[in-house]
């Protein structure tokens, strides 16, 4: 049995940025909560479940790689070869001892390796066997992504491990099952494993791919040129191998009379969490954040407090981090943040907006403006699209979000970034429009 020293355990910390001062009658309290995890290896859960952890190697993990093998993967023929090479590169990135499987996805899901409803354990031999099995992958058939996810869930749940992760690659539309069937599969898999989704080429639907990643708390991106798949898969797998704590939830407690207006992740991407709350006791609820490695993320918590007289102070919310234990209890990760409300007649204090809150409110609006602008453009409302994308350019410029500004400049001609004056480009490459839509929720952090 491995012995886990204090130095193995990732340390979570939490910082709260807010203006706690409210004017007389003021009720809305906004706070940005920054959560940081550092110095990992294993987690306190090791005490409760030491069999899930390998000394010196970090937590045990299982990974399922789902590769689109539908007929469209044959056009051009290099696409399937790129997908095989990318999957081989991902397999090479698995650390020894990680459980894994490869799934071939069409209108049905097939086990490519190891087969027989089980997972392989990564070592030099199984990696080589898996790469040999990839050579048999060929394109043909339809696309039913829900079946791929359900098979991945079955395989991943067959191993008693700390981290369960999926990587999904598709190049087309989910044409062989209804949106309701895909939704049901996502609901069934939610909370059971995280999943990164990638669209290759330009014949897939952005909202489908981003919807899969969002539901399963993973990342989504476009790989417009299939030649870029191997590098992308390697990086995705390296990130997955760096995850050390699974199923972390943001627990928010509020006092009597206080209601939560929303909880959303605002960095590194915008992700709405409000509707994902599960009740966790009197006046507290848990919001899922997925798996963590060494990283930092920001969350925007907005609560409505009862009105109070001038000079009064109250605790508006208490935020902590928890992760489930094998016995059904939860382990508190030790980080806590307090959101306060203080009523004052000092106009300067009560009307100033905290810079972090202002910045991320703008980043969330930026993501929304891009989505709305592109939807209006597709619907043929060019005036509406110009207004929304102009606002997006203005917000990207003001916040220093250079990556998003560059993507916007491929869809609109920028006349005046500061004023948000733009003209829609007459011709836009499909890959450029899809890249902007896929990456619209990526944010930049506040300049310290």
C-alpha positions as a Python dict, from the first residue, in 0.01 Angstrom:
ca = {
    (1, 'X'): (0, 0, 0),
    (2, 'X'): (139, 340, -97),
    (3, 'X'): (210, 594, 173),
    (4, 'X'): (109, 946, 80),
    (5, 'X'): (302, 1235, 222),
    (6, 'X'): (156, 1581, 269),
    (7, 'X'): (364, 1698, -28),
    (8, 'X'): (170, 1466, -262),
    (9, 'X'): (-162, 1632, -191),
    (10, 'X'): (-269, 1912, -430),
    (11, 'X'): (-326, 2229, -232),
    (12, 'X'): (-642, 2420, -326),
    (13, 'X'): (-670, 2791, -251),
    (14, 'X'): (-947, 3042, -309),
    (15, 'X'): (-949, 3422, -351),
    (16, 'X'): (-1261, 3640, -364),
    (17, 'X'): (-1270, 3969, -558),
    (18, 'X'): (-1572, 4192, -504),
    (19, 'X'): (-1699, 4535, -403),
    (20, 'X'): (-1892, 4443, -89),
    (21, 'X'): (-2045, 4793, -52),
    (22, 'X'): (-2411, 4835, -144),
    (23, 'X'): (-2618, 5155, -152),
    (24, 'X'): (-2932, 5185, 61),
    (25, 'X'): (-3184, 4936, -82),
    (26, 'X'): (-2911, 4757, -282),
    (27, 'X'): (-2960, 4381, -312),
    (28, 'X'): (-2733, 4238, -582),
    (29, 'X'): (-2388, 4113, -477),
    (30, 'X'): (-2131, 4004, -739),
    (31, 'X'): (-1803, 3828, -670),
    (32, 'X'): (-1530, 3663, -875),
    (33, 'X'): (-1396, 3353, -699),
    (34, 'X'): (-1050, 3239, -816),
    (35, 'X'): (-973, 2873, -742),
    (36, 'X'): (-614, 2750, -775),
    (37, 'X'): (-474, 2398, -741),
    (38, 'X'): (-97, 2355, -706),
    (39, 'X'): (166, 2098, -618),
    (40, 'X'): (-39, 1789, -691),
    (41, 'X'): (40, 1422, -715),
    (42, 'X'): (-251, 1276, -525),
    (43, 'X'): (-526, 1403, -305),
    (44, 'X'): (-657, 1358, 47),
    (45, 'X'): (-893, 1092, -91),
    (46, 'X'): (-590, 864, -94),
    (47, 'X'): (-640, 821, 278),
    (48, 'X'): (-990, 688, 219),
    (49, 'X'): (-912, 498, -101),
    (50, 'X'): (-537, 427, -124),
    (51, 'X'): (-598, 149, -380),
    (52, 'X'): (-690, 418, -636),
    (53, 'X'): (-345, 577, -622),
    (54, 'X'): (-4, 465, -744),
    (55, 'X'): (298, 586, -550),
    (56, 'X'): (508, 826, -756),
    (57, 'X'): (267, 815, -1049),
    (58, 'X'): (-29, 1020, -938),
    (59, 'X'): (-387, 897, -935),
    (60, 'X'): (-508, 598, -1133),
    (61, 'X'): (-693, 688, -1449),
    (62, 'X'): (-894, 539, -1735),
    (63, 'X'): (-920, 694, -2082),
    (64, 'X'): (-1147, 606, -2375),
    (65, 'X'): (-1057, 742, -2719),
    (66, 'X'): (-1356, 763, -2956),
    (67, 'X'): (-1260, 794, -3324),
    (68, 'X'): (-1514, 881, -3593),
    (69, 'X'): (-1503, 605, -3859),
    (70, 'X'): (-1808, 719, -4059),
    (71, 'X'): (-1798, 723, -4438),
    (72, 'X'): (-1710, 1093, -4457),
    (73, 'X'): (-1373, 1021, -4288),
    (74, 'X'): (-1263, 891, -4630),
    (75, 'X'): (-1285, 1240, -4788),
    (76, 'X'): (-1004, 1323, -4830),
    (77, 'X'): (-844, 979, -4771),
    (78, 'X'): (-566, 1142, -4566),
    (79, 'X'): (-825, 1231, -4297),
    (80, 'X'): (-858, 873, -4169),
    (81, 'X'): (-481, 830, -4175),
    (82, 'X'): (-441, 1154, -3975),
    (83, 'X'): (-699, 1026, -3723),
    (84, 'X'): (-511, 695, -3685),
    (85, 'X'): (-180, 879, -3640),
    (86, 'X'): (-336, 1114, -3385),
    (87, 'X'): (-481, 824, -3186),
    (88, 'X'): (-141, 650, -3193),
    (89, 'X'): (23, 969, -3064),
    (90, 'X'): (-234, 989, -2782),
    (91, 'X'): (-168, 624, -2690),
    (92, 'X'): (207, 698, -2675),
    (93, 'X'): (130, 980, -2429),
    (94, 'X'): (-51, 750, -2181),
    (95, 'X'): (156, 691, -1870),
    (96, 'X'): (222, 334, -1758),
    (97, 'X'): (-59, 183, -1554),
    (98, 'X'): (-341, 392, -1705),
    (99, 'X'): (-643, 188, -1821),
    (100, 'X'): (-748, 263, -2178),
    (101, 'X'): (-963, 163, -2474),
    (102, 'X'): (-1011, 271, -2834),
    (103, 'X'): (-1363, 292, -2980),
    (104, 'X'): (-1449, 317, -3349),
    (105, 'X'): (-1763, 527, -3397),
    (106, 'X'): (-2016, 501, -3681),
    (107, 'X'): (-2395, 456, -3650),
    (108, 'X'): (-2288, 195, -3393),
    (109, 'X'): (-1993, 190, -3151),
    (110, 'X'): (-1727, -79, -3192),
    (111, 'X'): (-1446, -178, -2956),
    (112, 'X'): (-1123, -145, -3155),
    (113, 'X'): (-890, -230, -2865),
    (114, 'X'): (-865, -426, -2637),
    (115, 'X'): (-1218, -566, -2693),
    (116, 'X'): (-1438, -806, -2492),
    (117, 'X'): (-1587, -522, -2285),
    (118, 'X'): (-1270, -445, -2094),
    (119, 'X'): (-988, -193, -2071),
    (120, 'X'): (-618, -250, -2136),
    (121, 'X'): (-348, -131, -1894),
    (122, 'X'): (-88, 88, -2061),
    (123, 'X'): (264, -49, -2094),
    (124, 'X'): (505, -95, -2387),
    (125, 'X'): (326, -412, -2504),
    (126, 'X'): (-35, -289, -2489),
    (127, 'X'): (58, 43, -2653),
    (128, 'X'): (210, -148, -2945),
    (129, 'X'): (-91, -383, -2967),
    (130, 'X'): (-330, -85, -2967),
    (131, 'X'): (-136, 86, -3248),
    (132, 'X'): (-147, -236, -3452),
    (133, 'X'): (-526, -251, -3398),
    (134, 'X'): (-559, 107, -3529),
    (135, 'X'): (-439, -10, -3871),
    (136, 'X'): (-770, -194, -3912),
    (137, 'X'): (-970, 129, -3877),
    (138, 'X'): (-1148, 214, -4201),
    (139, 'X'): (-1422, 459, -4293),
    (140, 'X'): (-1780, 352, -4364),
    (141, 'X'): (-2122, 398, -4206),
    (142, 'X'): (-2311, 675, -4034),
    (143, 'X'): (-2277, 883, -3717),
    (144, 'X'): (-2453, 821, -3382),
    (145, 'X'): (-2235, 986, -3119),
    (146, 'X'): (-2463, 890, -2829),
    (147, 'X'): (-2378, 521, -2886),
    (148, 'X'): (-2004, 602, -2872),
    (149, 'X'): (-2046, 785, -2541),
    (150, 'X'): (-2255, 506, -2387),
    (151, 'X'): (-1991, 245, -2479),
    (152, 'X'): (-1717, 470, -2341),
    (153, 'X'): (-1914, 500, -2016),
    (154, 'X'): (-1955, 122, -1988),
    (155, 'X'): (-1583, 63, -2044),
    (156, 'X'): (-1461, 345, -1819),
    (157, 'X'): (-1686, 235, -1532),
    (158, 'X'): (-1540, -119, -1545),
    (159, 'X'): (-1220, -1, -1372),
    (160, 'X'): (-1194, 125, -1015),
    (161, 'X'): (-995, 442, -1083),
    (162, 'X'): (-979, 801, -960),
    (163, 'X'): (-997, 982, -1298),
    (164, 'X'): (-1220, 884, -1595),
    (165, 'X'): (-1172, 1073, -1920),
    (166, 'X'): (-1290, 1055, -2280),
    (167, 'X'): (-1148, 1203, -2602),
    (168, 'X'): (-1393, 1226, -2892),
    (169, 'X'): (-1317, 1306, -3255),
    (170, 'X'): (-1586, 1365, -3517),
    (171, 'X'): (-1588, 1508, -3869),
    (172, 'X'): (-1959, 1517, -3941),
    (173, 'X'): (-2313, 1575, -3825),
    (174, 'X'): (-2481, 1340, -3579),
    (175, 'X'): (-2727, 1221, -3843),
    (176, 'X'): (-2813, 869, -3731),
    (177, 'X'): (-2979, 949, -3398),
    (178, 'X'): (-3215, 1223, -3286),
    (179, 'X'): (-3099, 1525, -3083),
    (180, 'X'): (-3309, 1376, -2800),
    (181, 'X'): (-3112, 1049, -2812),
    (182, 'X'): (-2780, 1236, -2796),
    (183, 'X'): (-2915, 1449, -2507),
    (184, 'X'): (-3023, 1133, -2319),
    (185, 'X'): (-2676, 980, -2367),
    (186, 'X'): (-2512, 1300, -2238),
    (187, 'X'): (-2744, 1307, -1937),
    (188, 'X'): (-2657, 942, -1863),
    (189, 'X'): (-2281, 1009, -1887),
    (190, 'X'): (-2281, 1343, -1704),
    (191, 'X'): (-2081, 1325, -1382),
    (192, 'X'): (-1941, 981, -1473),
    (193, 'X'): (-1650, 1094, -1690),
    (194, 'X'): (-1515, 1415, -1842),
    (195, 'X'): (-1475, 1438, -2219),
    (196, 'X'): (-1281, 1659, -2461),
    (197, 'X'): (-1442, 1687, -2806),
    (198, 'X'): (-1279, 1785, -3134),
    (199, 'X'): (-1431, 1860, -3473),
    (200, 'X'): (-1201, 1791, -3769),
    (201, 'X'): (-1253, 1964, -4104),
    (202, 'X'): (-1563, 2182, -4153),
    (203, 'X'): (-1858, 1943, -4204),
    (204, 'X'): (-1954, 1906, -3836),
    (205, 'X'): (-2192, 2117, -3627),
    (206, 'X'): (-2027, 2351, -3377),
    (207, 'X'): (-2317, 2348, -3129),
    (208, 'X'): (-2316, 1965, -3125),
    (209, 'X'): (-1944, 1938, -3046),
    (210, 'X'): (-1938, 2224, -2794),
    (211, 'X'): (-2257, 2084, -2638),
    (212, 'X'): (-2089, 1745, -2579),
    (213, 'X'): (-1783, 1905, -2418),
    (214, 'X'): (-1998, 2138, -2206),
    (215, 'X'): (-2224, 1858, -2077),
    (216, 'X'): (-1921, 1645, -1986),
    (217, 'X'): (-1711, 1934, -1847),
    (218, 'X'): (-1436, 1899, -2108),
    (219, 'X'): (-1288, 2122, -2377),
    (220, 'X'): (-1403, 2170, -2737),
    (221, 'X'): (-1203, 2288, -3035),
    (222, 'X'): (-1176, 2277, -3413),
    (223, 'X'): (-891, 2109, -3598),
    (224, 'X'): (-962, 2259, -3941),
    (225, 'X'): (-664, 2085, -4102),
    (226, 'X'): (-652, 1711, -4022),
    (227, 'X'): (-271, 1731, -4034),
    (228, 'X'): (-290, 1912, -3698),
    (229, 'X'): (-466, 1624, -3521),
    (230, 'X'): (-158, 1443, -3383),
    (231, 'X'): (-26, 1754, -3206),
    (232, 'X'): (-373, 1832, -3070),
    (233, 'X'): (-434, 1475, -2945),
    (234, 'X'): (-91, 1466, -2778),
    (235, 'X'): (-160, 1790, -2594),
    (236, 'X'): (-511, 1675, -2491),
    (237, 'X'): (-373, 1349, -2352),
    (238, 'X'): (-89, 1527, -2169),
    (239, 'X'): (-349, 1750, -2003),
    (240, 'X'): (-563, 1447, -1914),
    (241, 'X'): (-259, 1274, -1763),
    (242, 'X'): (-202, 1585, -1548),
    (243, 'X'): (-546, 1565, -1383),
    (244, 'X'): (-515, 1471, -1017),
    (245, 'X'): (-854, 1529, -854),
    (246, 'X'): (-1185, 1417, -1003),
    (247, 'X'): (-1542, 1538, -947),
    (248, 'X'): (-1458, 1862, -770),
    (249, 'X'): (-1768, 2066, -687),
    (250, 'X'): (-1803, 2431, -592),
    (251, 'X'): (-2025, 2426, -281),
    (252, 'X'): (-2213, 2752, -226),
    (253, 'X'): (-2393, 2819, 104),
    (254, 'X'): (-2625, 3118, 141),
    (255, 'X'): (-2810, 3249, 449),
    (256, 'X'): (-3188, 3266, 487),
    (257, 'X'): (-3349, 3517, 252),
    (258, 'X'): (-3061, 3511, 3),
    (259, 'X'): (-3110, 3365, -346),
    (260, 'X'): (-2846, 3267, -602),
    (261, 'X'): (-2900, 3447, -934),
    (262, 'X'): (-2623, 3259, -1117),
    (263, 'X'): (-2296, 3070, -1084),
    (264, 'X'): (-2076, 3050, -1394),
    (265, 'X'): (-1718, 2968, -1479),
    (266, 'X'): (-1566, 3273, -1649),
    (267, 'X'): (-1202, 3163, -1707),
    (268, 'X'): (-1042, 2997, -1894),
    (269, 'X'): (-1379, 2967, -2073),
    (270, 'X'): (-1735, 3081, -2004),
    (271, 'X'): (-1944, 2787, -1879),
    (272, 'X'): (-2291, 2829, -1727),
    (273, 'X'): (-2326, 2617, -1410),
    (274, 'X'): (-2645, 2763, -1254),
    (275, 'X'): (-2879, 2486, -1376),
    (276, 'X'): (-2637, 2209, -1276),
    (277, 'X'): (-2679, 2267, -904),
    (278, 'X'): (-2745, 1965, -683),
    (279, 'X'): (-2873, 2030, -331),
    (280, 'X'): (-2616, 1939, -66),
    (281, 'X'): (-2786, 2035, 260),
    (282, 'X'): (-2980, 2317, 419),
    (283, 'X'): (-2915, 2634, 214),
    (284, 'X'): (-2623, 2486, 18),
    (285, 'X'): (-2579, 2348, -332),
    (286, 'X'): (-2296, 2192, -533),
    (287, 'X'): (-2191, 2305, -882),
    (288, 'X'): (-1976, 2055, -1080),
    (289, 'X'): (-1634, 2165, -1208),
    (290, 'X'): (-1490, 1832, -1331),
    (291, 'X'): (-1130, 1717, -1291),
    (292, 'X'): (-835, 1932, -1183),
    (293, 'X'): (-461, 1930, -1235),
    (294, 'X'): (-223, 2216, -1155),
    (295, 'X'): (-437, 2506, -1276),
    (296, 'X'): (-645, 2810, -1187),
    (297, 'X'): (-1002, 2895, -1283),
    (298, 'X'): (-1235, 3188, -1213),
    (299, 'X'): (-1605, 3173, -1122),
    (300, 'X'): (-1865, 3452, -1112),
    (301, 'X'): (-2113, 3415, -825),
    (302, 'X'): (-2412, 3653, -817),
    (303, 'X'): (-2654, 3651, -522),
    (304, 'X'): (-2953, 3859, -420),
    (305, 'X'): (-2961, 3949, -51),
    (306, 'X'): (-3249, 4091, 156),
    (307, 'X'): (-3239, 4472, 176),
    (308, 'X'): (-3093, 4605, 501),
    (309, 'X'): (-3039, 4938, 675),
    (310, 'X'): (-2724, 5146, 634),
    (311, 'X'): (-2426, 5029, 836),
    (312, 'X'): (-2540, 4666, 840),
    (313, 'X'): (-2298, 4387, 733),
    (314, 'X'): (-2378, 4030, 637),
    (315, 'X'): (-2221, 3717, 493),
    (316, 'X'): (-2389, 3687, 152),
    (317, 'X'): (-2238, 3349, 54),
    (318, 'X'): (-1972, 3102, 161),
    (319, 'X'): (-1792, 2910, -114),
    (320, 'X'): (-1593, 2590, -56),
    (321, 'X'): (-1467, 2290, -257),
    (322, 'X'): (-1569, 1928, -206),
    (323, 'X'): (-1509, 1594, -377),
    (324, 'X'): (-1704, 1268, -324),
    (325, 'X'): (-1566, 975, -124),
    (326, 'X'): (-1619, 602, -190),
    (327, 'X'): (-1844, 574, 118),
    (328, 'X'): (-2086, 838, -15),
    (329, 'X'): (-1958, 1119, 207),
    (330, 'X'): (-1766, 1422, 73),
    (331, 'X'): (-1412, 1535, 139),
    (332, 'X'): (-1368, 1909, 195),
    (333, 'X'): (-1063, 2032, 3),
    (334, 'X'): (-989, 2300, 262),
    (335, 'X'): (-1026, 2616, 52),
    (336, 'X'): (-1295, 2866, 144),
    (337, 'X'): (-1409, 3206, 19),
    (338, 'X'): (-1650, 3450, 183),
    (339, 'X'): (-1875, 3688, -12),
    (340, 'X'): (-1984, 3987, 197),
    (341, 'X'): (-2243, 4266, 179),
    (342, 'X'): (-2206, 4600, 359),
    (343, 'X'): (-2466, 4879, 326),
    (344, 'X'): (-2323, 5232, 309),
    (345, 'X'): (-2427, 5587, 220),
    (346, 'X'): (-2079, 5648, 74),
    (347, 'X'): (-2170, 5693, -294),
    (348, 'X'): (-1813, 5642, -417),
    (349, 'X'): (-1777, 5311, -231),
    (350, 'X'): (-2118, 5175, -330),
    (351, 'X'): (-2107, 5268, -700),
    (352, 'X'): (-1756, 5151, -790),
    (353, 'X'): (-1745, 4821, -978),
    (354, 'X'): (-1474, 4574, -885),
    (355, 'X'): (-1227, 4546, -1180),
    (356, 'X'): (-1244, 4162, -1183),
    (357, 'X'): (-1625, 4166, -1186),
    (358, 'X'): (-1631, 4430, -1462),
    (359, 'X'): (-1377, 4239, -1672),
    (360, 'X'): (-1555, 3904, -1659),
    (361, 'X'): (-1899, 4058, -1710),
    (362, 'X'): (-1749, 4195, -2034),
    (363, 'X'): (-1596, 3857, -2129),
    (364, 'X'): (-1931, 3682, -2081),
    (365, 'X'): (-2100, 3951, -2294),
    (366, 'X'): (-1827, 3908, -2556),
    (367, 'X'): (-1898, 3532, -2586),
    (368, 'X'): (-2272, 3600, -2613),
    (369, 'X'): (-2227, 3879, -2872),
    (370, 'X'): (-2019, 3648, -3096),
    (371, 'X'): (-2275, 3365, -3075),
    (372, 'X'): (-2566, 3599, -3145),
    (373, 'X'): (-2380, 3776, -3426),
    (374, 'X'): (-2295, 3451, -3605),
    (375, 'X'): (-2651, 3318, -3561),
    (376, 'X'): (-2794, 3642, -3710),
    (377, 'X'): (-2546, 3622, -3999),
    (378, 'X'): (-2659, 3265, -4076),
    (379, 'X'): (-3022, 3380, -4057),
    (380, 'X'): (-2953, 3656, -4312),
    (381, 'X'): (-2997, 3951, -4069),
    (382, 'X'): (-2684, 4139, -4177),
    (383, 'X'): (-2763, 4458, -3984),
    (384, 'X'): (-2817, 4266, -3660),
    (385, 'X'): (-2502, 4058, -3721),
    (386, 'X'): (-2297, 4373, -3786),
    (387, 'X'): (-2418, 4534, -3461),
    (388, 'X'): (-2346, 4224, -3247),
    (389, 'X'): (-2007, 4147, -3402),
    (390, 'X'): (-1915, 4516, -3377),
    (391, 'X'): (-1991, 4504, -3005),
    (392, 'X'): (-1778, 4187, -2982),
    (393, 'X'): (-1484, 4364, -3149),
    (394, 'X'): (-1524, 4655, -2905),
    (395, 'X'): (-1528, 4422, -2601),
    (396, 'X'): (-1233, 4213, -2725),
    (397, 'X'): (-1032, 4529, -2785),
    (398, 'X'): (-1116, 4685, -2445),
    (399, 'X'): (-1032, 4368, -2251),
    (400, 'X'): (-712, 4284, -2436),
    (401, 'X'): (-850, 3953, -2567),
    (402, 'X'): (-611, 3949, -2864),
    (403, 'X'): (-683, 3588, -2968),
    (404, 'X'): (-1057, 3654, -3006),
    (405, 'X'): (-987, 3989, -3177),
    (406, 'X'): (-777, 3804, -3440),
    (407, 'X'): (-1055, 3551, -3502),
    (408, 'X'): (-1315, 3830, -3534),
    (409, 'X'): (-1094, 4009, -3791),
    (410, 'X'): (-1135, 3706, -4022),
    (411, 'X'): (-1513, 3750, -4022),
    (412, 'X'): (-1546, 4132, -4018),
    (413, 'X'): (-1342, 4426, -4148),
    (414, 'X'): (-1264, 4639, -3843),
    (415, 'X'): (-1305, 5012, -3910),
    (416, 'X'): (-1273, 5133, -3549),
    (417, 'X'): (-1215, 4869, -3278),
    (418, 'X'): (-1266, 5108, -2984),
    (419, 'X'): (-1602, 5225, -3121),
    (420, 'X'): (-1703, 4879, -3242),
    (421, 'X'): (-1745, 4996, -3602),
    (422, 'X'): (-1715, 4701, -3843),
    (423, 'X'): (-1827, 4578, -4186),
    (424, 'X'): (-1916, 4214, -4248),
    (425, 'X'): (-1675, 4051, -4492),
    (426, 'X'): (-1845, 3950, -4816),
    (427, 'X'): (-1666, 3614, -4820),
    (428, 'X'): (-1566, 3425, -4508),
    (429, 'X'): (-1387, 3089, -4508),
    (430, 'X'): (-1605, 2829, -4336),
    (431, 'X'): (-1313, 2721, -4117),
    (432, 'X'): (-1266, 3081, -3994),
    (433, 'X'): (-1632, 3120, -3901),
    (434, 'X'): (-1639, 2781, -3725),
    (435, 'X'): (-1316, 2859, -3537),
    (436, 'X'): (-1462, 3187, -3410),
    (437, 'X'): (-1783, 3012, -3299),
    (438, 'X'): (-1602, 2720, -3132),
    (439, 'X'): (-1358, 2943, -2945),
    (440, 'X'): (-1602, 3224, -2865),
    (441, 'X'): (-1620, 3125, -2496),
    (442, 'X'): (-1241, 3143, -2440),
    (443, 'X'): (-1160, 3434, -2209),
    (444, 'X'): (-852, 3623, -2097),
    (445, 'X'): (-775, 3682, -1732),
    (446, 'X'): (-767, 4021, -1566),
    (447, 'X'): (-432, 4193, -1601),
    (448, 'X'): (-297, 4211, -1247),
}
